[in-house]
């Protein structure tokens, strides 16, 4: 019997899709984030569906997302550590406006953990192997 573990918190697939759509609508209008995303995303519907699959996998443990967020962010070349606080603030605002407080807080905590790891990975690109990493 192949059963998935329970969701990390209570949320529906439709709520995940709604958050992703609203977030990327904000990103496309953001003065600093919009140019970065525009340089890499040509098919927004495809990108949003892929990111919704990522979150469904991360939260609901569904299969379907293939890829590596770390590799994608590192390969982009124009993503800097300072972009992650902007990304997270925008994401948090969408979560608070879209979801019940408990779900918004739980998803925010997960996004911040993932964001911290991605930021650290992006900041390590080009750093000398013996350099001390920035752990904050």
N, CA, C and O atoms as a Tinker XYZ file with bonds, in Angstrom:
   544  protein
     1  N      0.844000   -1.178000    0.000000    73     2
     2  CA     0.000000    0.000000    0.000000    64     1     3
     3  C      0.889000    1.242000    0.000000    63     2     4     5
     4  O      1.761000    1.391000    0.856000    81     3
     5  N      0.665000    2.116000   -0.951000    73     3     6
     6  CA     1.485000    3.306000   -1.112000    64     5     7
     7  C      0.673000    4.529000   -0.704000    63     6     8     9
     8  O     -0.045000    5.097000   -1.527000    81     7
     9  N      0.779000    4.937000    0.552000    73     7    10
    10  CA     0.034000    6.104000    1.017000    64     9    11
    11  C      0.999000    7.239000    1.311000    63    10    12    13
    12  O      2.127000    7.030000    1.755000    81    11
    13  N      0.527000    8.430000    1.054000    73    11    14
    14  CA     1.329000    9.619000    1.307000    64    13    15
    15  C      1.208000   10.015000    2.770000    63    14    16    17
    16  O      0.180000    9.757000    3.396000    81    15
    17  N      2.245000   10.642000    3.324000    73    15    18
    18  CA     2.108000   11.161000    4.683000    64    17    19
    19  C      1.068000   12.283000    4.700000    63    18    20    21
    20  O      0.729000   12.830000    3.651000    81    19
    21  N      0.573000   12.618000    5.862000    73    19    22
    22  CA    -0.430000   13.692000    5.917000    64    21    23
    23  C      0.185000   15.026000    5.510000    63    22    24    25
    24  O      1.398000   15.208000    5.619000    81    23
    25  N     -0.637000   15.955000    5.043000    73    23    26
    26  CA    -0.121000   17.286000    4.680000    64    25    27
    27  C      0.581000   17.933000    5.873000    63    26    28    29
    28  O      0.275000   17.628000    7.026000    81    27
    29  N      1.516000   18.823000    5.584000    73    27    30
    30  CA     2.211000   19.553000    6.647000    64    29    31
    31  C      1.232000   20.420000    7.439000    63    30    32    33
    32  O      1.397000   20.620000    8.643000    81    31
    33  N      0.218000   20.928000    6.750000    73    31    34
    34  CA    -0.839000   21.729000    7.376000    64    33    35
    35  C     -2.045000   21.678000    6.461000    63    34    36    37
    36  O     -1.954000   21.231000    5.318000    81    35
    37  N     -3.176000   22.138000    6.971000    73    35    38
    38  CA    -4.424000   22.042000    6.221000    64    37    39
    39  C     -4.486000   23.123000    5.147000    63    38    40    41
    40  O     -4.487000   24.321000    5.429000    81    39
    41  N     -4.537000   22.646000    3.900000    73    39    42
    42  CA    -4.643000   23.539000    2.748000    64    41    43
    43  C     -5.104000   22.694000    1.560000    63    42    44    45
    44  O     -4.849000   21.491000    1.506000    81    43
    45  N     -5.775000   23.329000    0.623000    73    43    46
    46  CA    -6.233000   22.614000   -0.566000    64    45    47
    47  C     -5.322000   22.917000   -1.758000    63    46    48    49
    48  O     -4.558000   23.882000   -1.751000    81    47
    49  N     -5.425000   22.073000   -2.769000    73    47    50
    50  CA    -4.683000   22.326000   -4.009000    64    49    51
    51  C     -5.102000   23.660000   -4.609000    63    50    52    53
    52  O     -4.264000   24.402000   -5.121000    81    51
    53  N     -6.387000   23.965000   -4.550000    73    51    54
    54  CA    -6.895000   25.213000   -5.116000    64    53    55
    55  C     -6.314000   26.419000   -4.379000    63    54    56    57
    56  O     -6.005000   27.434000   -5.003000    81    55
    57  N     -6.162000   26.315000   -3.065000    73    55    58
    58  CA    -5.566000   27.423000   -2.313000    64    57    59
    59  C     -4.097000   27.614000   -2.699000    63    58    60    61
    60  O     -3.623000   28.744000   -2.814000    81    59
    61  N     -3.393000   26.525000   -2.894000    73    59    62
    62  CA    -1.998000   26.623000   -3.332000    64    61    63
    63  C     -1.931000   27.314000   -4.684000    63    62    64    65
    64  O     -1.117000   28.217000   -4.878000    81    63
    65  N     -2.771000   26.902000   -5.613000    73    63    66
    66  CA    -2.782000   27.522000   -6.942000    64    65    67
    67  C     -3.142000   29.002000   -6.870000    63    66    68    69
    68  O     -2.574000   29.812000   -7.602000    81    67
    69  N     -4.074000   29.362000   -5.999000    73    67    70
    70  CA    -4.482000   30.761000   -5.840000    64    69    71
    71  C     -3.325000   31.597000   -5.285000    63    70    72    73
    72  O     -3.072000   32.699000   -5.771000    81    71
    73  N     -2.627000   31.085000   -4.279000    73    71    74
    74  CA    -1.487000   31.803000   -3.711000    64    73    75
    75  C     -0.409000   31.999000   -4.768000    63    74    76    77
    76  O      0.125000   33.099000   -4.911000    81    75
    77  N     -0.086000   30.952000   -5.503000    73    75    78
    78  CA     0.953000   31.042000   -6.532000    64    77    79
    79  C      0.572000   32.082000   -7.579000    63    78    80    81
    80  O      1.405000   32.907000   -7.954000    81    79
    81  N     -0.664000   32.058000   -8.055000    73    79    82
    82  CA    -1.107000   33.021000   -9.076000    64    81    83
    83  C     -1.044000   34.453000   -8.553000    63    82    84    85
    84  O     -0.569000   35.347000   -9.253000    81    83
    85  N     -1.513000   34.672000   -7.343000    73    83    86
    86  CA    -1.489000   36.026000   -6.772000    64    85    87
    87  C     -0.054000   36.493000   -6.523000    63    86    88    89
    88  O      0.276000   37.657000   -6.750000    81    87
    89  N      0.782000   35.586000   -6.062000    73    87    90
    90  CA     2.178000   35.946000   -5.812000    64    89    91
    91  C      2.855000   36.399000   -7.101000    63    90    92    93
    92  O      3.504000   37.445000   -7.128000    81    91
    93  N      2.708000   35.619000   -8.166000    73    91    94
    94  CA     3.385000   35.988000   -9.407000    64    93    95
    95  C      2.777000   37.218000  -10.059000    63    94    96    97
    96  O      3.472000   37.920000  -10.793000    81    95
    97  N      1.510000   37.500000   -9.818000    73    95    98
    98  CA     0.940000   38.769000  -10.288000    64    97    99
    99  C      1.652000   39.927000   -9.594000    63    98   100   101
   100  O      1.938000   40.946000  -10.222000    81    99
   101  N      1.935000   39.777000   -8.314000    73    99   102
   102  CA     2.670000   40.805000   -7.568000    64   101   103
   103  C      4.115000   40.894000   -8.033000    63   102   104   105
   104  O      4.655000   41.991000   -8.175000    81   103
   105  N      4.739000   39.759000   -8.269000    73   103   106
   106  CA     6.134000   39.745000   -8.721000    64   105   107
   107  C      6.261000   40.502000  -10.035000    63   106   108   109
   108  O      7.199000   41.280000  -10.211000    81   107
   109  N      5.335000   40.286000  -10.953000    73   107   110
   110  CA     5.408000   40.944000  -12.261000    64   109   111
   111  C      5.292000   42.460000  -12.148000    63   110   112   113
   112  O      5.694000   43.178000  -13.063000    81   111
   113  N      4.745000   42.956000  -11.033000    73   111   114
   114  CA     4.607000   44.397000  -10.821000    64   113   115
   115  C      5.661000   44.951000   -9.858000    63   114   116   117
   116  O      5.713000   46.161000   -9.636000    81   115
   117  N      6.483000   44.099000   -9.295000    73   115   118
   118  CA     7.463000   44.523000   -8.290000    64   117   119
   119  C      8.651000   45.218000   -8.966000    63   118   120   121
   120  O      9.212000   44.680000   -9.921000    81   119
   121  N      9.040000   46.402000   -8.485000    73   119   122
   122  CA    10.107000   47.141000   -9.166000    64   121   123
   123  C     11.461000   46.422000   -9.202000    63   122   124   125
   124  O     12.216000   46.604000  -10.157000    81   123
   125  N     11.781000   45.625000   -8.205000    73   123   126
   126  CA    13.079000   44.945000   -8.193000    64   125   127
   127  C     12.989000   43.491000   -8.661000    63   126   128   129
   128  O     13.896000   43.002000   -9.334000    81   127
   129  N     11.918000   42.808000   -8.316000    73   127   130
   130  CA    11.803000   41.395000   -8.668000    64   129   131
   131  C     11.359000   41.175000  -10.109000    63   130   132   133
   132  O     11.788000   40.215000  -10.749000    81   131
   133  N     10.508000   42.051000  -10.622000    73   131   134
   134  CA     9.962000   41.864000  -11.970000    64   133   135
   135  C     11.049000   41.690000  -13.037000    63   134   136   137
   136  O     10.947000   40.766000  -13.844000    81   135
   137  N     12.084000   42.539000  -13.077000    73   135   138
   138  CA    13.096000   42.362000  -14.130000    64   137   139
   139  C     13.848000   41.043000  -14.029000    63   138   140   141
   140  O     14.224000   40.466000  -15.050000    81   139
   141  N     14.070000   40.563000  -12.817000    73   139   142
   142  CA    14.791000   39.291000  -12.644000    64   141   143
   143  C     13.950000   38.150000  -13.201000    63   142   144   145
   144  O     14.441000   37.332000  -13.980000    81   143
   145  N     12.692000   38.097000  -12.804000    73   143   146
   146  CA    11.821000   37.029000  -13.287000    64   145   147
   147  C     11.598000   37.150000  -14.792000    63   146   148   149
   148  O     11.585000   36.145000  -15.502000    81   147
   149  N     11.422000   38.380000  -15.278000    73   147   150
   150  CA    11.163000   38.575000  -16.711000    64   149   151
   151  C     12.331000   38.087000  -17.561000    63   150   152   153
   152  O     12.139000   37.680000  -18.707000    81   151
   153  N     13.529000   38.125000  -17.010000    73   151   154
   154  CA    14.698000   37.665000  -17.757000    64   153   155
   155  C     14.732000   36.145000  -17.907000    63   154   156   157
   156  O     15.458000   35.621000  -18.752000    81   155
   157  N     13.950000   35.436000  -17.089000    73   155   158
   158  CA    14.024000   33.978000  -17.081000    64   157   159
   159  C     12.702000   33.276000  -17.397000    63   158   160   161
   160  O     12.704000   32.129000  -17.844000    81   159
   161  N     11.586000   33.946000  -17.172000    73   159   162
   162  CA    10.277000   33.324000  -17.369000    64   161   163
   163  C      9.647000   33.898000  -18.631000    63   162   164   165
   164  O      9.390000   35.098000  -18.726000    81   163
   165  N      9.404000   33.022000  -19.593000    73   163   166
   166  CA     8.747000   33.459000  -20.831000    64   165   167
   167  C      7.310000   32.945000  -20.909000    63   166   168   169
   168  O      6.478000   33.523000  -21.608000    81   167
   169  N      7.027000   31.879000  -20.204000    73   167   170
   170  CA     5.688000   31.288000  -20.193000    64   169   171
   171  C      5.209000   31.259000  -18.744000    63   170   172   173
   172  O      5.500000   30.321000  -18.001000    81   171
   173  N      4.470000   32.302000  -18.351000    73   171   174
   174  CA     4.060000   32.435000  -16.952000    64   173   175
   175  C      3.126000   31.317000  -16.511000    63   174   176   177
   176  O      3.225000   30.844000  -15.378000    81   175
   177  N      2.228000   30.891000  -17.380000    73   175   178
   178  CA     1.299000   29.809000  -17.014000    64   177   179
   179  C      2.077000   28.535000  -16.701000    63   178   180   181
   180  O      1.781000   27.846000  -15.724000    81   179
   181  N      3.065000   28.224000  -17.525000    73   179   182
   182  CA     3.892000   27.041000  -17.303000    64   181   183
   183  C      4.685000   27.176000  -15.998000    63   182   184   185
   184  O      4.760000   26.232000  -15.211000    81   183
   185  N      5.269000   28.347000  -15.779000    73   183   186
   186  CA     6.058000   28.571000  -14.567000    64   185   187
   187  C      5.187000   28.450000  -13.315000    63   186   188   189
   188  O      5.573000   27.792000  -12.348000    81   187
   189  N      4.027000   29.077000  -13.334000    73   187   190
   190  CA     3.139000   29.018000  -12.174000    64   189   191
   191  C      2.677000   27.595000  -11.900000    63   190   192   193
   192  O      2.588000   27.187000  -10.742000    81   191
   193  N      2.383000   26.835000  -12.947000    73   191   194
   194  CA     1.980000   25.436000  -12.754000    64   193   195
   195  C      3.124000   24.626000  -12.147000    63   194   196   197
   196  O      2.899000   23.786000  -11.275000    81   195
   197  N      4.347000   24.876000  -12.608000    73   195   198
   198  CA     5.506000   24.169000  -12.065000    64   197   199
   199  C      5.717000   24.508000  -10.593000    63   198   200   201
   200  O      5.986000   23.619000   -9.785000    81   199
   201  N      5.598000   25.776000  -10.242000    73   199   202
   202  CA     5.800000   26.183000   -8.847000    64   201   203
   203  C      4.657000   25.680000   -7.982000    63   202   204   205
   204  O      4.879000   25.329000   -6.823000    81   203
   205  N      3.448000   25.636000   -8.508000    73   203   206
   206  CA     2.333000   25.049000   -7.748000    64   205   207
   207  C      2.613000   23.572000   -7.475000    63   206   208   209
   208  O      2.323000   23.080000   -6.385000    81   207
   209  N      3.177000   22.859000   -8.460000    73   207   210
   210  CA     3.549000   21.451000   -8.228000    64   209   211
   211  C      4.621000   21.347000   -7.141000    63   210   212   213
   212  O      4.585000   20.432000   -6.318000    81   211
   213  N      5.575000   22.283000   -7.138000    73   211   214
   214  CA     6.599000   22.287000   -6.102000    64   213   215
   215  C      5.953000   22.403000   -4.717000    63   214   216   217
   216  O      6.269000   21.629000   -3.813000    81   215
   217  N      5.048000   23.373000   -4.556000    73   215   218
   218  CA     4.417000   23.571000   -3.252000    64   217   219
   219  C      3.495000   22.419000   -2.890000    63   218   220   221
   220  O      3.408000   22.052000   -1.718000    81   219
   221  N      2.809000   21.843000   -3.861000    73   219   222
   222  CA     1.967000   20.681000   -3.569000    64   221   223
   223  C      2.821000   19.510000   -3.098000    63   222   224   225
   224  O      2.404000   18.742000   -2.230000    81   223
   225  N      4.004000   19.373000   -3.664000    73   223   226
   226  CA     4.912000   18.339000   -3.198000    64   225   227
   227  C      5.440000   18.642000   -1.804000    63   226   228   229
   228  O      5.511000   17.756000   -0.952000    81   227
   229  N      5.809000   19.900000   -1.576000    73   227   230
   230  CA     6.382000   20.290000   -0.292000    64   229   231
   231  C      5.366000   20.251000    0.842000    63   230   232   233
   232  O      5.718000   19.925000    1.976000    81   231
   233  N      4.125000   20.575000    0.553000    73   231   234
   234  CA     3.101000   20.677000    1.593000    64   233   235
   235  C      2.224000   19.432000    1.650000    63   234   236   237
   236  O      1.982000   18.882000    2.724000    81   235
   237  N      1.752000   18.995000    0.489000    73   235   238
   238  CA     0.803000   17.874000    0.427000    64   237   239
   239  C      1.485000   16.535000    0.131000    63   238   240   241
   240  O      0.835000   15.489000    0.136000    81   239
   241  N      2.787000   16.571000   -0.126000    73   239   242
   242  CA     3.585000   15.373000   -0.443000    64   241   243
   243  C      3.159000   14.713000   -1.753000    63   242   244   245
   244  O      3.316000   13.504000   -1.925000    81   243
   245  N      2.620000   15.512000   -2.673000    73   243   246
   246  CA     2.235000   14.985000   -3.975000    64   245   247
   247  C      3.448000   14.873000   -4.885000    63   246   248   249
   248  O      4.389000   15.660000   -4.794000    81   247
   249  N      3.407000   13.897000   -5.747000    73   247   250
   250  CA     4.435000   13.744000   -6.776000    64   249   251
   251  C      4.117000   14.713000   -7.913000    63   250   252   253
   252  O      2.991000   15.197000   -8.025000    81   251
   253  N      5.101000   14.991000   -8.743000    73   251   254
   254  CA     4.823000   15.793000   -9.929000    64   253   255
   255  C      5.827000   16.892000  -10.187000    63   254   256   257
   256  O      5.997000   17.310000  -11.332000    81   255
   257  N      6.502000   17.374000   -9.148000    73   255   258
   258  CA     7.504000   18.410000   -9.377000    64   257   259
   259  C      8.833000   17.741000   -9.682000    63   258   260   261
   260  O      9.275000   16.842000   -8.967000    81   259
   261  N      9.454000   18.193000  -10.747000    73   259   262
   262  CA    10.790000   17.725000  -11.088000    64   261   263
   263  C     11.666000   18.945000  -11.270000    63   262   264   265
   264  O     11.288000   19.895000  -11.956000    81   263
   265  N     12.818000   18.920000  -10.666000    73   263   266
   266  CA    13.737000   20.034000  -10.789000    64   265   267
   267  C     14.452000   20.277000   -9.482000    63   266   268   269
   268  O     14.215000   19.590000   -8.488000    81   267
   269  N     15.318000   21.249000   -9.493000    73   267   270
   270  CA    16.069000   21.637000   -8.311000    64   269   271
   271  C     16.010000   23.148000   -8.167000    63   270   272   273
   272  O     16.647000   23.863000   -8.941000    81   271
   273  N     15.257000   23.652000   -7.193000    73   271   274
   274  CA    15.212000   25.100000   -6.992000    64   273   275
   275  C     16.603000   25.691000   -6.764000    63   274   276   277
   276  O     16.891000   26.792000   -7.234000    81   275
   277  N     17.465000   24.970000   -6.047000    73   275   278
   278  CA    18.811000   25.488000   -5.785000    64   277   279
   279  C     19.570000   25.672000   -7.093000    63   278   280   281
   280  O     20.157000   26.729000   -7.325000    81   279
   281  N     19.566000   24.673000   -7.934000    73   279   282
   282  CA    20.286000   24.779000   -9.209000    64   281   283
   283  C     19.696000   25.900000  -10.060000    63   282   284   285
   284  O     20.438000   26.677000  -10.660000    81   283
   285  N     18.371000   25.988000  -10.117000    73   283   286
   286  CA    17.735000   27.030000  -10.929000    64   285   287
   287  C     18.139000   28.424000  -10.461000    63   286   288   289
   288  O     18.453000   29.288000  -11.281000    81   287
   289  N     18.134000   28.645000   -9.159000    73   287   290
   290  CA    18.475000   29.965000   -8.633000    64   289   291
   291  C     19.962000   30.270000   -8.793000    63   290   292   293
   292  O     20.335000   31.415000   -9.046000    81   291
   293  N     20.805000   29.263000   -8.649000    73   291   294
   294  CA    22.241000   29.482000   -8.810000    64   293   295
   295  C     22.596000   29.733000  -10.278000    63   294   296   297
   296  O     23.431000   30.586000  -10.580000    81   295
   297  N     21.969000   29.000000  -11.178000    73   295   298
   298  CA    22.265000   29.151000  -12.608000    64   297   299
   299  C     21.744000   30.467000  -13.181000    63   298   300   301
   300  O     22.262000   30.956000  -14.185000    81   299
   301  N     20.733000   31.034000  -12.554000    73   299   302
   302  CA    20.145000   32.264000  -13.081000    64   301   303
   303  C     21.213000   33.345000  -13.247000    63   302   304   305
   304  O     21.194000   34.100000  -14.220000    81   303
   305  N     22.125000   33.412000  -12.314000    73   303   306
   306  CA    23.224000   34.362000  -12.429000    64   305   307
   307  C     22.922000   35.769000  -11.962000    63   306   308   309
   308  O     23.846000   36.522000  -11.655000    81   307
   309  N     21.662000   36.144000  -11.900000    73   307   310
   310  CA    21.315000   37.497000  -11.472000    64   309   311
   311  C     20.461000   37.502000  -10.205000    63   310   312   313
   312  O     19.860000   38.520000   -9.864000    81   311
   313  N     20.409000   36.375000   -9.516000    73   311   314
   314  CA    19.698000   36.290000   -8.246000    64   313   315
   315  C     20.729000   36.485000   -7.141000    63   314   316   317
   316  O     21.728000   35.770000   -7.080000    81   315
   317  N     20.478000   37.460000   -6.267000    73   315   318
   318  CA    21.395000   37.767000   -5.172000    64   317   319
   319  C     20.711000   37.479000   -3.835000    63   318   320   321
   320  O     19.486000   37.407000   -3.747000    81   319
   321  N     21.526000   37.320000   -2.814000    73   319   322
   322  CA    20.984000   37.055000   -1.488000    64   321   323
   323  C     19.992000   38.109000   -1.032000    63   322   324   325
   324  O     19.023000   37.793000   -0.342000    81   323
   325  N     20.224000   39.356000   -1.409000    73   323   326
   326  CA    19.332000   40.440000   -1.022000    64   325   327
   327  C     17.953000   40.388000   -1.655000    63   326   328   329
   328  O     17.051000   41.106000   -1.224000    81   327
   329  N     17.774000   39.554000   -2.668000    73   327   330
   330  CA    16.455000   39.420000   -3.296000    64   329   331
   331  C     15.504000   38.574000   -2.454000    63   330   332   333
   332  O     14.286000   38.724000   -2.553000    81   331
   333  N     16.049000   37.696000   -1.634000    73   331   334
   334  CA    15.191000   36.776000   -0.894000    64   333   335
   335  C     14.309000   37.469000    0.144000    63   334   336   337
   336  O     13.154000   37.069000    0.290000    81   335
   337  N     14.780000   38.483000    0.875000    73   335   338
   338  CA    13.862000   39.186000    1.771000    64   337   339
   339  C     12.700000   39.852000    1.025000    63   338   340   341
   340  O     11.579000   39.889000    1.533000    81   339
   341  N     12.962000   40.375000   -0.176000    73   339   342
   342  CA    11.892000   40.974000   -0.985000    64   341   343
   343  C     10.893000   39.909000   -1.410000    63   342   344   345
   344  O      9.680000   40.107000   -1.327000    81   343
   345  N     11.420000   38.773000   -1.868000    73   343   346
   346  CA    10.577000   37.649000   -2.289000    64   345   347
   347  C      9.712000   37.197000   -1.123000    63   346   348   349
   348  O      8.503000   37.026000   -1.275000    81   347
   349  N     10.321000   37.003000    0.037000    73   347   350
   350  CA     9.585000   36.487000    1.194000    64   349   351
   351  C      8.568000   37.491000    1.712000    63   350   352   353
   352  O      7.474000   37.095000    2.115000    81   351
   353  N      8.893000   38.765000    1.713000    73   351   354
   354  CA     7.929000   39.775000    2.163000    64   353   355
   355  C      6.706000   39.800000    1.239000    63   354   356   357
   356  O      5.571000   39.906000    1.703000    81   355
   357  N      6.948000   39.702000   -0.051000    73   355   358
   358  CA     5.846000   39.674000   -1.019000    64   357   359
   359  C      5.024000   38.405000   -0.835000    63   358   360   361
   360  O      3.793000   38.449000   -0.847000    81   359
   361  N      5.697000   37.286000   -0.667000    73   359   362
   362  CA     5.014000   36.008000   -0.474000    64   361   363
   363  C      4.197000   36.027000    0.814000    63   362   364   365
   364  O      3.051000   35.580000    0.827000    81   363
   365  N      4.777000   36.537000    1.889000    73   363   366
   366  CA     4.061000   36.615000    3.167000    64   365   367
   367  C      2.809000   37.470000    3.061000    63   366   368   369
   368  O      1.771000   37.119000    3.621000    81   367
   369  N      2.895000   38.585000    2.352000    73   367   370
   370  CA     1.722000   39.454000    2.181000    64   369   371
   371  C      0.602000   38.705000    1.463000    63   370   372   373
   372  O     -0.561000   38.794000    1.854000    81   371
   373  N      0.956000   37.973000    0.417000    73   371   374
   374  CA    -0.045000   37.196000   -0.325000    64   373   375
   375  C     -0.642000   36.110000    0.570000    63   374   376   377
   376  O     -1.854000   35.899000    0.566000    81   375
   377  N      0.198000   35.427000    1.330000    73   375   378
   378  CA    -0.308000   34.383000    2.233000    64   377   379
   379  C     -1.310000   34.961000    3.222000    63   378   380   381
   380  O     -2.389000   34.400000    3.417000    81   379
   381  N     -0.957000   36.081000    3.847000    73   379   382
   382  CA    -1.855000   36.690000    4.854000    64   381   383
   383  C     -3.176000   37.127000    4.239000    63   382   384   385
   384  O     -4.223000   37.023000    4.879000    81   383
   385  N     -3.139000   37.616000    3.002000    73   383   386
   386  CA    -4.349000   38.105000    2.337000    64   385   387
   387  C     -5.213000   36.985000    1.777000    63   386   388   389
   388  O     -6.403000   37.190000    1.534000    81   387
   389  N     -4.638000   35.808000    1.568000    73   387   390
   390  CA    -5.323000   34.748000    0.837000    64   389   391
   391  C     -5.796000   33.607000    1.718000    63   390   392   393
   392  O     -6.825000   32.995000    1.430000    81   391
   393  N     -5.064000   33.307000    2.793000    73   391   394
   394  CA    -5.330000   32.103000    3.583000    64   393   395
   395  C     -5.768000   32.426000    5.004000    63   394   396   397
   396  O     -5.620000   33.549000    5.487000    81   395
   397  N     -6.308000   31.414000    5.652000    73   395   398
   398  CA    -6.596000   31.509000    7.075000    64   397   399
   399  C     -5.276000   31.727000    7.818000    63   398   400   401
   400  O     -4.232000   31.271000    7.353000    81   399
   401  N     -5.302000   32.407000    8.951000    73   399   402
   402  CA    -4.055000   32.726000    9.660000    64   401   403
   403  C     -3.166000   31.518000    9.970000    63   402   404   405
   404  O     -1.944000   31.616000    9.865000    81   403
   405  N     -3.749000   30.402000   10.344000    73   403   406
   406  CA    -2.937000   29.223000   10.687000    64   405   407
   407  C     -2.197000   28.689000    9.465000    63   406   408   409
   408  O     -1.008000   28.378000    9.539000    81   407
   409  N     -2.894000   28.586000    8.355000    73   407   410
   410  CA    -2.268000   28.089000    7.123000    64   409   411
   411  C     -1.229000   29.081000    6.618000    63   410   412   413
   412  O     -0.155000   28.683000    6.167000    81   411
   413  N     -1.546000   30.371000    6.692000    73   411   414
   414  CA    -0.593000   31.390000    6.248000    64   413   415
   415  C      0.688000   31.324000    7.074000    63   414   416   417
   416  O      1.783000   31.393000    6.516000    81   415
   417  N      0.570000   31.193000    8.378000    73   415   418
   418  CA     1.745000   31.136000    9.251000    64   417   419
   419  C      2.573000   29.881000    8.986000    63   418   420   421
   420  O      3.801000   29.941000    8.941000    81   419
   421  N      1.899000   28.751000    8.811000    73   419   422
   422  CA     2.618000   27.496000    8.564000    64   421   423
   423  C      3.350000   27.536000    7.224000    63   422   424   425
   424  O      4.508000   27.127000    7.138000    81   423
   425  N      2.684000   28.024000    6.185000    73   423   426
   426  CA     3.318000   28.092000    4.868000    64   425   427
   427  C      4.459000   29.103000    4.886000    63   426   428   429
   428  O      5.505000   28.871000    4.280000    81   427
   429  N      4.263000   30.218000    5.577000    73   427   430
   430  CA     5.318000   31.218000    5.689000    64   429   431
   431  C      6.568000   30.625000    6.345000    63   430   432   433
   432  O      7.684000   30.849000    5.875000    81   431
   433  N      6.381000   29.877000    7.421000    73   431   434
   434  CA     7.526000   29.265000    8.100000    64   433   435
   435  C      8.283000   28.331000    7.150000    63   434   436   437
   436  O      9.514000   28.333000    7.120000    81   435
   437  N      7.545000   27.537000    6.378000    73   435   438
   438  CA     8.170000   26.636000    5.412000    64   437   439
   439  C      8.906000   27.433000    4.331000    63   438   440   441
   440  O     10.039000   27.104000    3.977000    81   439
   441  N      8.269000   28.471000    3.814000    73   439   442
   442  CA     8.892000   29.296000    2.769000    64   441   443
   443  C     10.166000   29.967000    3.286000    63   442   444   445
   444  O     11.153000   30.072000    2.557000    81   443
   445  N     10.146000   30.414000    4.522000    73   443   446
   446  CA    11.331000   31.059000    5.095000    64   445   447
   447  C     12.477000   30.060000    5.261000    63   446   448   449
   448  O     13.636000   30.412000    5.041000    81   447
   449  N     12.167000   28.824000    5.646000    73   447   450
   450  CA    13.220000   27.801000    5.752000    64   449   451
   451  C     13.819000   27.517000    4.378000    63   450   452   453
   452  O     15.039000   27.450000    4.230000    81   451
   453  N     12.968000   27.352000    3.384000    73   451   454
   454  CA    13.444000   27.088000    2.021000    64   453   455
   455  C     14.221000   28.299000    1.501000    63   454   456   457
   456  O     15.295000   28.151000    0.917000    81   455
   457  N     13.677000   29.488000    1.716000    73   455   458
   458  CA    14.326000   30.711000    1.262000    64   457   459
   459  C     15.703000   30.908000    1.873000    63   458   460   461
   460  O     16.630000   31.356000    1.198000    81   459
   461  N     15.837000   30.571000    3.153000    73   459   462
   462  CA    17.140000   30.703000    3.808000    64   461   463
   463  C     18.168000   29.790000    3.137000    63   462   464   465
   464  O     19.299000   30.204000    2.880000    81   463
   465  N     17.774000   28.560000    2.859000    73   463   466
   466  CA    18.682000   27.637000    2.185000    64   465   467
   467  C     19.045000   28.106000    0.788000    63   466   468   469
   468  O     20.206000   28.023000    0.388000    81   467
   469  N     18.059000   28.602000    0.037000    73   467   470
   470  CA    18.329000   29.093000   -1.313000    64   469   471
   471  C     19.246000   30.306000   -1.278000    63   470   472   473
   472  O     20.174000   30.416000   -2.080000    81   471
   473  N     18.980000   31.220000   -0.342000    73   471   474
   474  CA    19.823000   32.412000   -0.219000    64   473   475
   475  C     21.265000   32.018000    0.065000    63   474   476   477
   476  O     22.192000   32.542000   -0.553000    81   475
   477  N     21.451000   31.101000    0.993000    73   475   478
   478  CA    22.802000   30.664000    1.323000    64   477   479
   479  C     23.474000   30.022000    0.112000    63   478   480   481
   480  O     24.657000   30.255000   -0.132000    81   479
   481  N     22.741000   29.227000   -0.641000    73   479   482
   482  CA    23.291000   28.592000   -1.828000    64   481   483
   483  C     23.670000   29.586000   -2.901000    63   482   484   485
   484  O     24.708000   29.438000   -3.545000    81   483
   485  N     22.844000   30.597000   -3.102000    73   483   486
   486  CA    23.127000   31.635000   -4.095000    64   485   487
   487  C     24.346000   32.446000   -3.665000    63   486   488   489
   488  O     25.198000   32.772000   -4.492000    81   487
   489  N     24.431000   32.772000   -2.386000    73   487   490
   490  CA    25.556000   33.565000   -1.899000    64   489   491
   491  C     26.872000   32.796000   -1.960000    63   490   492   493
   492  O     27.939000   33.407000   -2.024000    81   491
   493  N     26.812000   31.479000   -1.942000    73   491   494
   494  CA    28.024000   30.668000   -1.996000    64   493   495
   495  C     28.611000   30.564000   -3.404000    63   494   496   497
   496  O     29.768000   30.172000   -3.556000    81   495
   497  N     27.837000   30.908000   -4.435000    73   495   498
   498  CA    28.350000   30.837000   -5.806000    64   497   499
   499  C     29.504000   31.821000   -5.937000    63   498   500   501
   500  O     29.361000   33.007000   -5.638000    81   499
   501  N     30.632000   31.324000   -6.380000    73   499   502
   502  CA    31.798000   32.174000   -6.581000    64   501   503
   503  C     32.605000   32.448000   -5.324000    63   502   504   505
   504  O     33.660000   33.079000   -5.393000    81   503
   505  N     32.124000   31.981000   -4.175000    73   503   506
   506  CA    32.864000   32.191000   -2.926000    64   505   507
   507  C     34.040000   31.222000   -2.907000    63   506   508   509
   508  O     33.889000   30.055000   -3.270000    81   507
   509  N     35.206000   31.695000   -2.490000    73   507   510
   510  CA    36.352000   30.772000   -2.408000    64   509   511
   511  C     36.029000   29.583000   -1.504000    63   510   512   513
   512  O     35.314000   29.738000   -0.514000    81   511
   513  N     36.544000   28.408000   -1.831000    73   511   514
   514  CA    36.217000   27.198000   -1.059000    64   513   515
   515  C     36.554000   27.313000    0.423000    63   514   516   517
   516  O     35.910000   26.670000    1.251000    81   515
   517  N     37.548000   28.119000    0.767000    73   515   518
   518  CA    37.936000   28.221000    2.176000    64   517   519
   519  C     37.264000   29.401000    2.888000    63   518   520   521
   520  O     37.562000   29.664000    4.053000    81   519
   521  N     36.363000   30.115000    2.203000    73   519   522
   522  CA    35.683000   31.261000    2.817000    64   521   523
   523  C     34.657000   30.801000    3.834000    63   522   524   525
   524  O     34.058000   29.734000    3.699000    81   523
   525  N     34.468000   31.611000    4.836000    73   523   526
   526  CA    33.474000   31.331000    5.859000    64   525   527
   527  C     32.100000   31.686000    5.306000    63   526   528   529
   528  O     31.909000   32.803000    4.824000    81   527
   529  N     31.134000   30.762000    5.363000    73   527   530
   530  CA    29.792000   31.078000    4.834000    64   529   531
   531  C     29.055000   32.059000    5.736000    63   530   532   533
   532  O     29.314000   32.132000    6.937000    81   531
   533  N     28.149000   32.799000    5.152000    73   531   534
   534  CA    27.278000   33.701000    5.896000    64   533   535
   535  C     26.078000   32.881000    6.343000    63   534   536   537
   536  O     25.269000   32.470000    5.511000    81   535
   537  N     25.949000   32.640000    7.627000    73   535   538
   538  CA    24.879000   31.773000    8.136000    64   537   539
   539  C     23.677000   32.541000    8.653000    63   538   540   541
   540  O     22.800000   31.951000    9.284000    81   539
   541  N     23.615000   33.836000    8.405000    73   539   542
   542  CA    22.464000   34.608000    8.867000    64   541   543
   543  C     21.493000   34.870000    7.769000    63   542   544
   544  O     20.465000   35.510000    7.993000    81   543
